[in-house]
């Protein structure tokens, strides 16, 4: 009697969307990898920032913040995840080591713009803020 072994191939779908509150832009990218492979997602931004956040969204847990990395930090770790920030290149990366099926999700990066005095205001007309 022959024993047949089935090998299941798990492909992870990782989607990255960049959200920049100042630019109002979103550029989705899709990445498909096999379970056990490493994954890298990159995010770039155009303005100076004070911090950058990475989020994950899936159907079971909804939107979850993974990390907040400040402009004076170069990298952070969380288990199999590594986050980097390069302010001189205006980019950030998310590395997933040995991806698992549970990593299947949409991933987002979001920036917080850096404001100089008088450059950012709660008012639509900055002149009103001074009066």
N, C-alpha and C positions, 0 to 999 in steps of 0.2 A: 504494500500500500504506500503510495507516495504522499508525502506531506507537502502541501503547497504553502509557501510563505508569501504573504502579500506585503509589499513595501509601499507605504503611503508617503507620498511626497506632499509636504506642507509648504505652501508658498505664502509668504506673509506680504500683505499689502500695506505699505506705509505711505502715508500721504503727508506732505509738508505744505503748509500754507504760511506765507509771510504776511503779517498784518502790521502795518505801521500807522499809528494813530495820527501822525502828522501828515503823511502822504496819502492816506486812504487807499492803499494799494494792497492787492492780494494776488500772489502768483503761485497757484497750486502746482505741485510736482508729485508724480506717483513713482514709487520705487517698489519693485517686487524682488524678494530674495527668498532663498530656501532656509528652512529652519536650521539653526546652528551657524549660519553665516553672520558676519559682522555687517552692520549697516551704518552709513554716514549720511546725515542730512545737513545741508548748509543753508544759512539764512544771511542775507545782506540787508543793509539799511543805508539811508542816504544822509541823515542828519546826526549831529552829536547827540549822545544819549547819556542818561544817568543810570539806566538799568535795562536789562533785557530779560524777558521771561520765556520759558518753553512750556507749552501746554500739550496735553494729550486728550483726544476725544474719541470715545468708543461708545457703542450702543448700550453696554451694560453699566458703565460708571459715569457716563456723561463727560463733561469738560473738567479736567483735573490739572492743576498747576504742578509741573514737575520741578521747576527750579526758578529762582530769581537770582540773576547774576549781575552784580553791580559793575560799573565801568572800571573800577580799580581792581577787579578780580580777573584772573586769566582763565581759570578752570575750576570746575566743581564736579564731584562724583556723587552718584546715588546708585549703589548696587552695581549692575552691569552697564549703567548709563554714565557717560562722561560728557560734560558740556564745556565748551571753550568759548571765549570771547576775545576778539582781537579788535580793539577800538581803532588802531591805526589803519587797518584794512576795512573797518566797518562791516565786520562779519562775525558770525557765530556758527558753531557746529554742534550737532548732537550725534554722539557715537553710541551705538547699541552693540554690545559684545554678545556673541552667541545668541542671536535672536531666537525667540520662542514664539509659538503660536499666539500666546497671550499678549505679545507686543503689537499685534495687528491693530492699527488705529490711525487716526489722522493726527498729525503733529503740527503745532503752530508755534511760531515765535512772534513775540510782540515787543515793541520797543516803547520806552518812555522818553520823550524828548527832553533835552536839557534846555532850560529857559534862562536867559540872562535878564537882568533888571529891565523892565519895560518891554521886553520882547514877547512875553506871554501874559495873557490876561483872561479873567473869567468873563469879561465884557466883550461883546462883538466889536465895539468901538473903543479902542484903548484910551482915547482922549477922555471918555466918561470916567474911567478909573481914577484919573488925576483930579477930577473936580469933586 
